[in-house]
Structures are given as structure tokens and as C-alpha cells.
Amino acid sequence: QAQYVECGGGLGQPGGSLTLSCTASGSNFALETMGWYRKAPGKQRELVAAIASGGVADYLDSVKGRFTISRENAKNRMYLQRNDLKTEDTAIYYCNSYGTPLYEDRWWGQGTEVTVSS
């Protein structure tokens, strides 16, 4: 069974930068389209960015130009570099295979919590 472990969360300041990382195990990571997701307080989980096995990426409109998703297939790792942080980026961030049901908690790990505040 695939497992994904996120890390790199914490407290960030508006306008600042933080990079999240995800380590995958038990999956064909190199062949999978992967995604970074987030669940903000009081909101549903949403897809923030996705990256195909070859590196083609797509982003939620609100993070375009600020977030960059990348991956190292040889290391089973994925990253989300986040610049120009905004308070609305406060959320728990998760990595998972693209297409994972958003609203079924059994498919999701603990994520890594990010708080953006001055």
C-alpha cells in the first residue's frame, strides 16, 4: 500500500517562503501523477498543484506564480516550494496520488500544517 509522508510545515510570514517535501513508499512513484493538496480551516480539501511523471505541472489559479511543484523520481520525493506566502495559504498540506478522493479521510495521511501569520 502506498504511503506518503509530508514534512516542512510550520510558521511562515506573509511574503515569506517555505518548502514542503513528500517521501513516497510502497508505490510506483516514478510512474504516477502526483499532487499537493491542502485543507484550510473550515474548507474542503483541494488540489493545489499536480505534476506528471515527466515533470509537466499544473496549479490552482490562486497559487500560480507563487508555488512550484517538483519531483525527484529516483528518490521517491516530491516538493512544493511556496513563495510570497499569504494568510490564505494557512492549511494542512498533503501529498497524494493525483485523483485520490478528496473527501474520504481514509485515503489521507496526517499532512503537514502550515500557518502564515505576521
C-alpha positions in Angstrom: 0.0 0.0 0.0 1.3 3.4 -0.9 2.3 5.7 1.9 3.2 9.4 1.7 4.9 11.3 4.4 4.9 15.1 4.3 7.2 17.4 6.2 8.4 21.0 6.1 5.4 22.8 7.6 5.5 25.4 10.3 5.0 29.1 10.8 5.6 31.4 7.8 5.3 35.1 7.5 3.3 36.9 4.8 5.6 37.4 1.8 7.9 34.7 3.0 8.8 31.3 1.6 8.6 27.7 2.8 9.3 24.4 1.0 7.4 21.2 1.7 8.7 17.8 0.9 7.0 14.4 0.5 8.5 11.0 0.6 6.7 8.1 -1.0 6.9 4.4 -0.3 5.1 1.3 -1.4 4.0 2.8 -4.8 5.2 3.2 -8.3 6.0 6.8 -7.6 8.1 7.4 -10.7 5.1 6.4 -12.9 2.4 8.3 -11.0 1.0 11.7 -11.5 1.2 13.2 -8.0 -0.4 16.1 -6.3 -0.1 18.5 -3.4 -3.4 19.2 -1.7 -4.4 21.4 1.2 -7.3 21.7 3.7 -7.8 25.1 5.1 -9.7 25.7 8.3 -13.4 25.4 7.6 -12.9 24.4 4.0 -12.8 21.3 1.9 -9.6 19.7 0.8 -8.5 21.0 -2.6 -5.8 20.2 -5.2 -3.1 22.9 -5.1 -0.7 21.5 -7.7 -0.1 18.4 -9.8 2.9 17.0 -11.5 3.1 14.2 -14.1 5.8 11.6 -14.0 7.8 13.5 -16.7 7.5 16.8 -14.8 4.6 18.6 -16.5 2.9 20.6 -13.8 -0.4 22.5 -13.3 -1.6 24.7 -10.5 -4.6 26.1 -8.7 -5.1 29.6 -10.1 -4.6 31.2 -6.7 -1.1 29.8 -6.3 0.1 30.2 -9.9 3.4 32.2 -10.0 3.9 31.7 -6.3 4.1 27.9 -5.8 6.4 25.5 -7.7 5.9 21.7 -7.6 8.8 19.4 -8.5 9.9 15.8 -8.0 12.9 13.5 -7.9 11.7 10.2 -9.1 15.0 8.4 -8.2 14.5 9.4 -4.6 10.7 8.9 -4.5 10.3 12.5 -3.4 8.2 15.5 -4.3 8.5 19.1 -3.3 6.3 22.2 -3.1 8.2 25.5 -3.0 6.0 28.3 -1.8 6.9 31.9 -2.2 5.1 35.1 -1.4 3.1 33.4 1.2 -0.4 34.7 2.0 -2.5 34.2 5.1 -5.0 32.3 3.0 -2.3 29.7 2.4 -2.7 28.6 6.0 -3.8 24.9 5.8 -2.8 21.4 6.3 -0.9 20.3 3.2 -0.9 16.7 1.9 0.7 14.8 -0.9 -1.0 12.0 -2.6 -1.5 10.4 -5.9 -3.5 12.6 -8.3 -7.2 11.6 -8.4 -7.3 10.4 -4.8 -10.9 11.0 -3.5 -10.8 14.4 -1.7 -13.5 13.8 0.8 -12.7 10.3 2.1 -10.3 10.7 5.0 -9.2 7.0 4.9 -7.1 7.8 1.8 -5.1 10.6 3.5 -2.2 10.8 5.9 -1.6 13.4 8.6 -0.2 16.1 6.3 2.0 18.9 7.5 0.5 22.0 9.0 1.4 25.5 7.7 0.4 28.7 9.4 1.0 32.0 7.7 0.8 34.9 10.1 2.6 38.0 11.0 
